[in-house]
Amino acid sequence: MKPPESEQAAAYIGAVLVLYVDLPDTPMRYSPTDLALARKLHQEGVPLMLVESAFLLASLRRLTRPSDSPPLPKIRSLAYFMPVVNELRLQPLPGGYLDYLRLKLSQVANRPDDQKNTLLLDR
């Protein structure tokens, strides 16, 4: 039997999962594997701002590829973002860059070609 998670851990894990499912090209619901990975990020002490930055940066990289590139498949797991999380752990973004990433993603998300983005904007 697993010990209950602290409120702080539960809040962190919940925030990671909400950020994840709100991204373009991700599932509408997280999986048990995604939950375990969010828990692992908390246990490793990865700052939530770094995780959010990695999510946004990876999403923007996907969404701003050249238009003549072949389409990428939908993201199926939070594990997709781990290389970018690790990249930012080694070389953090400059201060204030998270706000820039949020703004850029909201601009890109306003494009009508992504159904999930349209649904997110209606929330």
C-alpha positions in Angstrom: 0.0 0.0 0.0 1.4 3.4 -1.0 1.6 6.2 1.5 -0.8 9.1 0.8 0.7 12.0 -1.0 1.1 15.3 0.7 -1.1 18.2 -0.4 1.9 19.9 -1.9 2.8 16.8 -3.9 -0.8 16.3 -5.0 -1.0 20.0 -6.1 2.2 19.7 -8.1 1.2 16.5 -9.8 -2.3 17.9 -10.6 -0.8 21.0 -12.1 1.6 19.0 -14.3 -1.3 16.9 -15.6 -3.6 19.8 -16.2 -0.8 21.6 -18.1 -0.2 18.5 -20.1 -3.8 17.7 -21.2 -4.3 21.4 -22.0 -1.6 21.4 -24.7 -2.3 21.0 -28.4 -1.9 17.5 -29.8 -2.1 15.8 -26.4 -4.8 13.4 -25.1 -7.9 14.9 -23.4 -7.1 12.7 -20.4 -3.9 11.6 -18.8 -2.9 7.9 -18.4 -1.7 6.0 -15.3 1.8 6.2 -16.9 1.5 10.0 -17.2 0.4 10.2 -13.5 3.5 8.1 -12.5 5.8 10.4 -14.5 4.3 13.5 -13.0 4.9 12.0 -9.6 8.5 11.2 -10.5 9.0 14.8 -11.6 7.9 15.9 -8.2 10.1 13.4 -6.4 13.1 14.6 -8.4 12.3 18.2 -7.4 11.8 19.5 -10.9 10.4 23.0 -10.6 6.8 23.4 -12.0 7.9 26.5 -14.0 10.6 24.4 -15.7 8.1 21.7 -16.5 5.6 24.2 -17.9 8.4 25.9 -19.9 9.4 22.5 -21.4 5.8 21.7 -22.3 5.4 25.1 -24.0 8.7 25.0 -25.8 8.2 21.5 -27.1 4.7 22.3 -28.3 5.9 25.5 -30.0 8.6 23.5 -31.8 6.0 21.1 -33.1 3.5 23.8 -34.1 5.9 26.1 -35.8 7.6 23.6 -38.1 7.7 24.5 -41.8 4.3 24.1 -43.4 5.7 21.7 -46.0 6.9 19.3 -43.3 5.0 16.0 -43.0 2.4 16.1 -40.2 3.4 14.7 -36.8 1.3 12.2 -35.0 -0.6 13.2 -31.9 1.4 13.1 -28.6 0.4 10.0 -26.6 2.4 10.4 -23.4 3.8 13.0 -21.1 7.1 11.1 -21.7 7.3 12.9 -25.1 8.3 16.1 -23.2 11.0 14.6 -21.1 13.9 15.3 -23.4 13.0 19.0 -23.3 12.6 18.9 -19.5 16.1 17.4 -19.3 17.4 20.0 -21.8 16.1 22.8 -19.6 17.4 21.2 -16.5 20.9 21.5 -18.0 20.4 24.9 -19.6 17.5 26.9 -18.0 15.7 29.5 -20.0 16.3 33.2 -19.2 14.0 35.0 -16.7 10.7 36.1 -18.2 10.9 33.6 -21.1 8.0 31.5 -19.7 5.7 34.5 -20.2 7.0 34.8 -23.8 6.3 31.1 -24.4 2.8 31.4 -23.0 2.1 34.3 -25.3 3.5 32.6 -28.4 1.5 29.4 -27.8 -1.7 31.4 -27.3 -1.0 33.1 -30.7 -0.3 29.9 -32.4 -3.2 28.2 -30.7 -5.6 30.8 -32.3 -5.0 29.1 -35.7 -8.3 27.4 -36.7 -6.5 24.3 -38.0 -6.2 22.6 -34.6 -9.5 21.2 -33.2 -8.3 20.8 -29.6 -7.0 24.3 -29.5 -10.4 25.6 -30.6 -12.0 23.6 -27.8 -9.4 25.0 -25.3 -10.2 28.6 -26.3 -13.9 28.0 -25.6 -13.2 27.0 -22.0 
